[in-house]
Amino acid sequence: MSEGTHSYYDWQVSTLMLAYDAVEPLHRTDNAGLEAREKKVQLELQQMVQSVLPEDYKLNPQLDFPPGIVVLLTTATLRRAAEIVGLL
């Protein structure tokens, strides 16, 4: 995974984690809860990406994402965060 892709993924995870924290805060010492939430978010992101990513990119993970795909993924991530906090 390239550094840019890794950073983007970290942003997606952080965005959804913060959305969940806004509606159901976990104490910072609740390591089991935080770990479970992160695993849930990672699975949710995987499913979300698979649902919006064009087939060409699913079949060839070596392809770089052009700006249009990044916009698509960003929109999906922000939409999901808005759903989590009850804005959509």
C-alpha positions as CSV (number, residue, x, y, z in Angstrom):
1,M,0.0,0.0,0.0
2,S,1.5,3.3,-1.0
3,E,2.0,6.0,1.6
4,G,-0.7,8.2,0.0
5,T,-3.2,5.3,0.0
6,H,-2.4,4.5,3.6
7,S,-2.9,8.1,4.7
8,Y,-6.2,8.3,2.9
9,Y,-7.3,5.0,4.5
10,D,-6.3,6.4,7.9
11,W,-8.4,9.5,7.2
12,Q,-11.4,7.3,6.3
13,V,-11.1,5.2,9.5
14,S,-10.6,8.4,11.6
15,T,-13.6,10.1,10.1
16,L,-16.0,7.2,10.8
17,M,-14.5,6.6,14.2
18,L,-15.1,10.2,15.1
19,A,-18.7,10.0,13.8
20,Y,-19.3,7.0,16.0
21,D,-17.7,8.8,19.0
22,A,-20.1,11.7,18.5
23,V,-23.1,9.5,19.0
24,E,-21.7,6.8,21.3
25,P,-18.6,8.1,23.1
26,L,-16.2,5.5,24.5
27,H,-13.9,6.2,27.4
28,R,-10.4,6.6,26.3
29,T,-9.4,3.7,28.6
30,D,-12.0,1.3,27.1
31,N,-9.4,-0.5,25.0
32,A,-11.6,-3.4,24.1
33,G,-14.4,-1.1,23.0
34,L,-12.1,1.0,21.0
35,E,-10.6,-2.0,19.3
36,A,-14.0,-3.5,18.5
37,R,-15.2,-0.2,17.1
38,E,-12.1,0.1,14.9
39,K,-12.5,-3.4,13.5
40,K,-16.2,-2.6,12.8
41,V,-15.2,0.6,11.0
42,Q,-12.5,-1.2,9.0
43,L,-15.1,-3.8,7.8
44,E,-17.6,-1.1,7.1
45,L,-15.1,0.8,5.0
46,Q,-14.2,-2.4,3.1
47,Q,-17.8,-3.0,2.3
48,M,-18.4,0.6,1.4
49,V,-15.4,0.7,-1.0
50,Q,-16.5,-2.5,-2.7
51,S,-20.0,-1.1,-3.2
52,V,-18.9,2.1,-4.9
53,L,-15.6,1.2,-6.6
54,P,-15.9,0.6,-10.3
55,E,-15.2,-3.0,-11.4
56,D,-11.9,-2.1,-13.2
57,Y,-10.4,-1.1,-9.9
58,K,-11.7,-4.1,-8.0
59,L,-10.2,-6.4,-10.6
60,N,-6.8,-4.6,-10.7
61,P,-5.8,-3.3,-7.2
62,Q,-2.5,-2.1,-8.8
63,L,-4.3,0.7,-10.6
64,D,-3.8,4.2,-9.2
65,F,-7.0,6.0,-8.4
66,P,-7.6,9.1,-10.5
67,P,-9.1,12.2,-8.9
68,G,-12.7,11.1,-9.8
69,I,-12.4,7.9,-7.9
70,V,-10.9,9.7,-4.9
71,V,-13.9,12.1,-5.0
72,L,-16.3,9.2,-5.2
73,L,-14.7,7.5,-2.1
74,T,-14.5,10.8,-0.2
75,T,-18.2,11.5,-0.9
76,A,-19.2,8.0,0.3
77,T,-17.1,8.4,3.4
78,L,-18.6,11.7,4.3
79,R,-22.1,10.5,3.5
80,R,-21.6,7.6,5.8
81,A,-20.3,9.9,8.6
82,A,-23.3,12.1,8.2
83,E,-25.6,9.1,8.4
84,I,-23.9,7.9,11.6
85,V,-24.4,11.3,13.3
86,G,-28.0,11.5,12.1
87,L,-27.6,14.3,9.5
88,L,-28.9,12.1,6.7
